[in-house]
Amino acid sequence: MSNLKQTMRLVVFRSVYIAIYIVSQLPMKFLYAMASIAFLIVYRIAGYRKEVVVQNISRAFPEKQYGEIHAIVKKFYACFVSYFAEIIKNVSIEAKILDQKITFENLELIDQYIKSGRIVIVALGHCGNWEMLSFLPHKIHHDVYAIYKPLKSRLMNRLMIKIRSRFGMKLLPDQLAIRHILNHGACPAVYLFLADQCPRIKDEAYQVELLNQQTYMFSGMEKIASTLGAAVIYLHITQTSKGNYKISCIPISAKAESAKKGEITQQYADLLTENINEEPYGWLWTHKRWKS
């Protein structure tokens, strides 16, 4: 029976993936048109987490007027659905085309740290279409791991792993990440941490002010970096035009073991704040970041 279930899951997975692949062959204009329809459903009809989004943005920017807040909310949803269209396109898009759409700045910083024998912790936020970072391994000659939280749906989780690993990205489930990094600390590699979500365990030492609110941050990223003497970089993601992105490497610490406790996390929070302020519509506002 278990073999039959595995076979059925494999059939369903392949069928869904093939369907997505076929859709991804459509022109980008058509996919964006589909995203526009999705926008009407998500924003105007269903109002997906709209109350959470409005509340988050209002608290983050108390100086903004009602009209400004709702302009950000509307643009956020427009970008949100467009990102999904771009993710679908990435299933089949040629590397040379994607290379024209994503501009990486200061990537040599990663190479410099790796050559010095240090692992590189890359911290980023849910800004812009962060899924575009699956293209990063195509641009550097080092192992790149992305720490991720597995989805509850096995099918969706498998699909996302398949899509994200297309250009060589290696996926590490969050619960296995620390053990893997500690065991492979002697082998320099790049580890991506999306560290802006609400941590399960709250540590007062890792509480910062983010967008005018006291905010708990993940401590794991800094603790791993300090333990292994890693270099830490922030990735600043902005959208230069629809479907085109600029990703800049900004140094946080060349030697994490020398940083004071909480210093790396604070610098990360400051850089994240700058990133969000530059494009307030680009952050993932649907998350209940300050629910506690």
Summary of the structure (lengths in Angstrom):
residues: 292
radius of gyration: 19.5
end to end distance: 43.7
largest distance: 60.3
contacts: 886
relative contact order: 0.15
helix: 53%
strand: 18%
